[in-house]
Amino acid sequence: MIDKRESRAWAEIDLDALAHNYHALRDWIQASSAPEAPVALLGMVKANAYGHGAPAIGRKLQELGADMLAVACLAEAVELREAGITIPILCLGQTPVEQAEDLLAYDVTQTVGDLEIGRALSAAAVAAGKELAIHIKLDTGMGRLGFIWREGSQAGTVEQVRALCALPGLRAEGLFTHFAAADEDVDYTELQGRRLREARAVLEEAGIHLKHYHCASSAAVLNYPWTHMDMVRPGIAMYGHYPDPASEIRGEPSLRPVMALKARVTSVRTMPIGTKLGYGCTATLKKESRVAVLSIGYADGLPRSLSNKLEVKLHGIPCPILGRICMDMCMADVTAVPQTKVGDAAVVYDGDLNRIAELAGTITDELVCRVTARVPRVYRENGTRIG
């Protein structure tokens, strides 16, 4: 009997693969950076853990020994706390000062990259009689958020950070930056890295010593050991995908995809030559073919840009998508798989997401993040389905 969660489209989440990736990355980091002390690992679980389901992934990473988790907004942090996560959680995005009480209540570490915001958070913490942990964000070249650290502007930034760290009610625990092109531009990444190291040294000379310094996303973790510092924050790599072709070709460390997106076959028909398929009639059969309808579409997160490009697998055999991907379904040519029948499970994608992302004109991160909430996440561990 088919589980109701797998009656249409679903995402299988392999927690054993997650554990494998966690240990592989831990080993890689320790071996490649040879630090004096173990490097802390910050697990990225923002955007619903890259589409994998934040509560389950967060609990597993906590069980595995992750030192900290990171989210994009307060609501994501609250979800983790209510799911039983007790390790530190860093909110990478801006939180409205009006919600400072919730930051304190749920023990969330807040990113601060602006002195005025820091002052407002300080006032809120003092009023509540509590202390808010913060990580200081430096803009070393992303141009998005953070205290600006550029050649010629360092002195002013140092004074701002010193003023921030002196505010009552705030406990500064970390300093970090965000790489703009770690998977593309070596020189620019090295420039940003130099700026962060310089900032750390100058701030320490000014008496500001922090617990954590971090900048290494997946591409930096795999390609630039010098970025590891005392904490790393691998994102897509934790979920089994290499962020750039060079790492994928090397296959080091060995990573396993955590998510497999699947869908049921709801119809199989033999269609005559010349049949036009789908909206816009963008596909025309060149021979008599067996066409299967799959219960997944762009409302489930399958990019419409993969129309007439993607191949799904049925019984392990690639089958091309025919016509435009619809909101709730799509069609595939299953002529080469005569045993295909209604109820079969098609693997929409699992392994080579870099190639599929290229076909879709996007990146692997977006493919997994865009799998929508109506697609159930089905978790497996030790070879069996769990709750």
C-alpha positions as CSV (number, residue, x, y, z in Angstrom):
1,M,0.0,0.0,0.0
2,I,1.3,3.4,-1.0
3,D,1.9,5.8,1.9
4,K,-0.4,8.9,1.5
5,R,2.7,11.1,1.6
6,E,4.0,9.4,-1.5
7,S,0.7,9.3,-3.4
8,R,1.6,12.3,-5.6
9,A,5.1,14.0,-5.4
10,W,7.5,13.8,-2.5
11,A,11.0,14.5,-1.5
12,E,13.0,11.6,0.1
13,I,15.5,13.0,2.6
14,D,18.3,10.6,3.5
15,L,19.6,11.4,7.0
16,D,22.3,8.8,6.6
17,A,23.6,10.8,3.6
18,L,23.5,13.9,5.7
19,A,25.5,12.2,8.5
20,H,28.0,11.0,5.8
21,N,28.5,14.5,4.5
22,Y,28.8,16.0,8.0
23,H,31.6,13.6,8.9
24,A,33.3,13.9,5.4
25,L,33.3,17.7,5.7
26,R,34.6,17.6,9.3
27,D,37.4,15.3,8.3
28,W,38.2,17.4,5.2
29,I,38.4,20.6,7.2
30,Q,40.6,19.1,9.9
31,A,42.9,17.5,7.3
32,S,43.2,20.5,5.0
33,S,43.6,23.3,7.5
34,A,45.6,21.3,10.2
35,P,44.4,23.7,12.9
36,E,45.7,23.8,16.5
37,A,42.2,23.4,17.8
38,P,39.1,21.8,16.1
39,V,37.3,24.1,13.7
40,A,33.7,24.7,14.8
41,L,30.9,23.9,12.3
42,L,27.9,26.1,11.8
43,G,25.2,24.2,10.0
44,M,23.2,26.2,7.5
45,V,19.5,25.5,7.9
46,K,18.0,28.6,6.5
47,A,15.3,28.4,3.7
48,N,13.9,25.3,5.4
49,A,17.3,23.7,5.4
50,Y,17.7,24.3,1.7
51,G,14.4,22.7,1.1
52,H,15.1,19.6,3.2
53,G,13.0,20.4,6.2
54,A,14.6,22.5,8.9
55,P,13.3,20.8,12.1
56,A,14.5,17.3,11.1
57,I,17.8,18.5,9.6
58,G,18.4,20.8,12.6
59,R,17.8,17.9,15.1
60,K,20.1,15.6,13.1
61,L,22.9,18.2,12.9
62,Q,22.6,18.8,16.6
63,E,22.8,15.1,17.2
64,L,25.9,14.8,15.0
65,G,27.7,17.5,17.0
66,A,27.2,20.8,15.1
67,D,28.4,23.7,17.1
68,M,25.8,26.2,15.8
69,L,23.0,26.6,13.3
70,A,22.3,29.5,11.0
71,V,18.9,30.8,9.8
72,A,17.8,33.8,7.6
73,C,15.2,35.2,9.9
74,L,13.7,35.1,13.4
75,A,10.7,32.9,12.3
76,E,13.1,30.2,11.2
77,A,15.0,30.3,14.5
78,V,11.7,30.1,16.4
79,E,10.7,27.0,14.4
80,L,14.0,25.3,15.4
81,R,13.6,26.1,19.1
82,E,10.1,24.8,19.1
83,A,11.4,21.6,17.4
84,G,13.7,21.0,20.4
85,I,16.9,22.5,19.1
86,T,19.0,23.8,22.0
87,I,22.4,24.6,20.4
88,P,23.2,28.3,19.5
89,I,21.3,29.7,16.5
90,L,22.7,32.6,14.4
91,C,20.2,34.8,12.5
92,L,22.0,36.0,9.4
93,G,19.3,38.5,8.3
94,Q,18.0,41.7,9.7
95,T,15.5,41.4,12.6
96,P,13.2,44.3,13.2
97,V,14.0,45.9,16.6
98,E,10.4,45.5,17.6
99,Q,11.1,41.7,17.7
100,A,14.1,42.0,19.9
101,E,12.1,40.6,22.8
102,D,11.6,37.3,20.8
103,L,15.4,37.2,20.0
104,L,16.0,37.2,23.7
105,A,13.1,34.9,24.6
106,Y,14.3,32.2,22.1
107,D,18.0,32.8,22.8
108,V,18.9,33.7,19.2
109,T,22.2,35.2,18.3
110,Q,21.7,38.2,16.0
111,T,23.8,39.5,13.2
112,V,24.6,43.2,13.5
113,G,26.2,45.2,10.7
114,D,25.0,48.7,11.5
115,L,25.7,50.8,14.6
116,E,22.2,52.4,14.8
117,I,20.6,48.9,14.7
118,G,23.0,47.8,17.4
119,R,22.0,50.8,19.6
120,A,18.3,49.9,19.2
121,L,18.9,46.3,20.1
122,S,21.0,47.3,23.1
123,A,18.2,49.5,24.4
124,A,15.7,46.7,24.0
125,A,18.0,44.2,25.8
126,V,18.6,46.6,28.7
127,A,14.8,47.3,29.0
128,A,14.2,43.5,29.2
129,G,17.0,43.0,31.7
130,K,18.8,40.5,29.4
131,E,21.9,40.2,27.2
132,L,21.7,39.6,23.5
133,A,24.5,37.6,21.8
134,I,25.6,39.1,18.5
135,H,27.9,38.4,15.6
136,I,29.4,41.4,13.8
137,K,29.0,41.4,10.0
138,L,31.7,43.1,7.9
139,D,31.1,44.0,4.2
140,T,34.4,43.2,2.7
141,G,33.2,43.2,-0.9
142,M,29.7,41.8,-1.2
143,G,28.0,45.2,-1.1
144,R,25.0,44.0,0.8
145,L,25.0,44.2,4.6
146,G,27.6,44.9,7.2
147,F,30.1,47.5,8.4
148,I,32.1,48.5,5.4
149,W,35.7,47.5,5.4
150,R,37.6,48.9,2.5
151,E,41.0,50.4,2.0
152,G,40.9,53.9,3.4
153,S,37.7,53.4,5.5
154,Q,39.1,51.1,8.2
155,A,39.6,53.7,10.9
156,G,35.9,54.8,10.9
157,T,34.7,51.2,10.9
158,V,37.0,50.3,13.9
159,E,35.4,53.2,15.9
160,Q,31.9,52.0,15.0
161,V,32.6,48.4,16.0
162,R,34.3,49.5,19.2
163,A,31.2,51.6,20.0
164,L,29.0,48.6,19.2
165,C,30.9,46.3,21.5
166,A,30.7,48.8,24.3
167,L,26.9,49.0,24.3
168,P,25.2,47.5,27.3
169,G,23.0,44.5,26.8
170,L,25.0,43.2,23.9
171,R,27.5,40.4,24.0
172,A,29.7,40.3,20.9
173,E,30.8,36.7,20.1
174,G,31.7,36.7,16.5
175,L,33.0,38.5,13.4
176,F,32.3,37.4,9.9
177,T,32.0,38.3,6.2
178,H,30.3,36.8,3.2
179,F,32.2,35.9,0.0
180,A,30.8,37.3,-3.2
181,A,32.5,34.9,-5.7
182,A,34.2,32.0,-3.8
183,D,33.2,29.6,-6.6
184,E,34.3,31.9,-9.5
185,D,36.9,34.5,-8.7
186,V,40.0,33.5,-6.7
187,D,41.6,36.9,-6.7
188,Y,38.5,38.7,-5.3
189,T,38.0,36.0,-2.7
190,E,41.6,36.4,-1.6
191,L,41.0,40.2,-1.4
192,Q,38.0,39.7,0.8
193,G,39.9,37.2,3.0
194,R,42.7,39.7,3.4
195,R,40.3,42.4,4.5
196,L,38.7,40.1,7.1
197,R,42.1,39.1,8.5
198,E,43.2,42.7,8.6
199,A,40.0,43.7,10.4
200,R,40.5,40.9,13.0
201,A,44.0,42.0,13.6
202,V,43.2,45.7,13.9
203,L,40.2,45.0,16.2
204,E,42.2,42.8,18.4
205,E,44.8,45.5,18.7
206,A,42.0,47.8,19.8
207,G,41.1,45.3,22.5
208,I,38.2,43.5,20.8
209,H,38.7,39.7,21.1
210,L,35.9,37.5,19.9
211,K,35.0,33.8,20.2
212,H,34.3,33.1,16.5
213,Y,35.7,34.3,13.2
214,H,34.1,32.8,10.0
215,C,33.8,33.4,6.3
216,A,33.9,29.9,4.7
217,S,30.8,28.9,2.7
218,S,30.8,25.6,0.8
219,A,33.1,26.7,-2.1
220,A,35.6,28.3,0.3
221,V,35.5,25.2,2.6
222,L,36.4,23.0,-0.3
223,N,38.8,25.3,-2.2
224,Y,40.5,27.6,0.2
225,P,41.7,26.0,3.5
226,W,43.0,29.4,4.6
227,T,39.4,30.6,5.0
228,H,38.5,28.0,7.7
229,M,39.6,30.2,10.6
230,D,37.9,28.8,13.7
231,M,34.4,28.3,12.3
232,V,33.1,27.2,8.9
233,R,29.5,27.4,7.5
234,P,29.1,24.9,4.6
235,G,25.7,25.2,2.9
236,I,24.9,23.2,-0.2
237,A,27.9,20.9,0.4
238,M,26.2,19.6,3.6
239,Y,23.3,18.5,1.4
240,G,25.6,16.6,-0.9
241,H,26.3,18.9,-3.8
242,Y,29.5,20.5,-5.0
243,P,29.2,24.3,-5.5
244,D,31.6,24.4,-8.4
245,P,32.7,22.1,-11.2
246,A,36.3,21.9,-10.0
247,S,35.3,20.4,-6.6
248,E,32.9,18.0,-8.4
249,I,35.5,16.7,-10.8
250,R,37.9,16.1,-7.9
251,G,35.1,14.4,-5.9
252,E,36.8,15.5,-2.6
253,P,35.5,15.2,-0.1
254,S,33.1,12.4,-1.1
255,L,29.5,13.8,-0.8
256,R,26.1,12.1,-1.1
257,P,22.9,13.9,-2.2
258,V,20.5,14.1,0.7
259,M,17.3,14.8,-1.4
260,A,15.7,12.7,-4.1
261,L,12.6,14.3,-5.7
262,K,10.1,11.8,-6.9
263,A,6.6,11.7,-8.5
264,R,3.9,9.1,-9.3
265,V,2.9,8.1,-12.8
266,T,-0.8,8.9,-13.1
267,S,-1.4,7.9,-16.7
268,V,0.3,6.0,-19.5
269,R,-1.0,6.2,-23.1
270,T,0.2,5.3,-26.5
271,M,0.1,8.3,-28.8
272,P,0.3,8.4,-32.6
273,I,3.0,10.1,-34.6
274,G,2.4,13.8,-35.0
275,T,0.7,14.3,-31.7
276,K,1.3,17.7,-30.1
277,L,1.8,17.8,-26.4
278,G,1.2,20.4,-23.7
279,Y,0.6,24.1,-23.5
280,G,1.9,25.9,-26.6
281,C,2.3,22.6,-28.4
282,T,6.0,22.8,-28.0
283,A,6.6,19.1,-28.5
284,T,5.4,17.0,-31.5
285,L,5.9,13.2,-31.5
286,K,8.1,12.0,-34.3
287,K,7.0,8.5,-33.9
288,E,4.3,6.5,-32.1
289,S,5.2,6.8,-28.4
290,R,4.1,5.8,-25.0
291,V,3.6,9.0,-22.9
292,A,3.4,9.1,-19.1
293,V,1.9,11.9,-17.1
294,L,3.8,12.6,-13.8
295,S,2.1,14.3,-10.9
296,I,4.6,17.1,-10.4
297,G,4.8,20.6,-11.9
298,Y,6.1,24.1,-11.3
299,A,3.8,24.6,-8.4
300,D,5.8,21.9,-6.7
301,G,9.1,23.7,-7.5
302,L,10.0,21.9,-10.7
303,P,11.3,24.8,-12.9
304,R,9.3,25.4,-16.0
305,S,12.6,26.3,-17.7
306,L,13.3,22.5,-17.7
307,S,10.5,21.9,-20.2
308,N,11.7,19.7,-23.1
309,K,15.1,19.5,-21.4
310,L,15.0,17.4,-18.3
311,E,15.2,13.6,-18.2
312,V,13.5,11.8,-15.4
313,K,14.2,8.1,-14.5
314,L,11.7,5.3,-14.5
315,H,13.0,1.8,-13.6
316,G,16.5,3.4,-13.7
317,I,16.1,4.4,-17.4
318,P,16.2,8.1,-18.5
319,C,13.0,9.4,-20.0
320,P,12.8,12.9,-21.6
321,I,10.2,15.4,-20.5
322,L,7.9,16.3,-23.4
323,G,6.3,19.7,-23.8
324,R,6.0,22.4,-21.2
325,I,6.0,21.6,-17.5
326,C,2.5,22.5,-16.2
327,M,1.5,23.8,-12.8
328,D,0.7,20.4,-11.4
329,M,2.0,17.8,-13.8
330,C,4.3,17.1,-16.7
331,M,4.7,14.4,-19.4
332,A,7.6,12.1,-20.2
333,D,8.4,9.8,-23.1
334,V,8.5,6.2,-21.6
335,T,8.6,4.4,-24.9
336,A,12.0,2.9,-23.9
337,V,10.5,1.6,-20.6
338,P,7.6,-0.6,-21.7
339,Q,7.0,-1.9,-18.2
340,T,6.0,1.6,-17.0
341,K,2.5,1.6,-15.4
342,V,0.3,3.9,-13.4
343,G,1.6,4.1,-9.8
344,D,5.2,3.8,-10.7
345,A,7.6,6.3,-9.0
346,A,9.6,8.5,-11.3
347,V,12.9,10.0,-10.0
348,V,12.7,13.6,-11.1
349,Y,16.2,14.3,-9.8
350,D,18.6,13.2,-7.1
351,G,22.3,13.1,-8.0
352,D,23.7,15.4,-10.7
353,L,21.9,18.6,-9.8
354,N,24.7,20.8,-11.2
355,R,23.9,19.6,-14.7
356,I,20.2,20.0,-14.2
357,A,20.7,23.5,-12.7
358,E,22.7,24.5,-15.8
359,L,19.8,23.3,-18.0
360,A,17.4,25.4,-15.9
361,G,19.7,28.4,-16.0
362,T,20.1,28.5,-12.3
363,I,22.2,27.0,-9.4
364,T,21.8,23.9,-7.4
365,D,20.9,25.8,-4.3
366,E,17.8,27.2,-6.0
367,L,16.6,23.8,-7.2
368,V,16.4,22.3,-3.8
369,C,15.2,25.5,-2.0
370,R,12.3,25.9,-4.4
371,V,10.7,22.5,-3.7
372,T,7.4,23.8,-2.3
373,A,5.6,23.1,1.0
374,R,3.0,20.9,-0.7
375,V,5.6,18.4,-1.5
376,P,5.9,16.1,1.6
377,R,9.4,15.4,3.0
378,V,9.8,11.7,3.7
379,Y,12.8,11.0,6.0
380,R,14.8,7.8,5.9
381,E,17.5,6.7,8.3
382,N,19.3,3.4,8.7
383,G,17.5,2.2,5.6
384,T,14.0,2.7,7.0
385,R,11.4,5.4,6.9
386,I,11.1,7.5,10.1
387,G,8.3,9.8,11.3
